[in-house]
């Protein structure tokens, strides 16, 4: 599935990034700087 920037809102793009980086640890809000870099995407 292609997702183009022109077809998404900023909020939708943030959610796409959050889902793609989700490690199962409860989301970036509770991140303790894991191997994915931690913090806000």
Residue pairs with C-beta under 8 A, 6 or more apart in sequence:
3 16
5 13
8 16
14 41
17 41
18 27
18 28
18 41
21 28
21 36
21 41
23 34
23 36
25 31
25 34
28 38
28 39
28 40
28 41
31 38
31 39
32 38
33 39
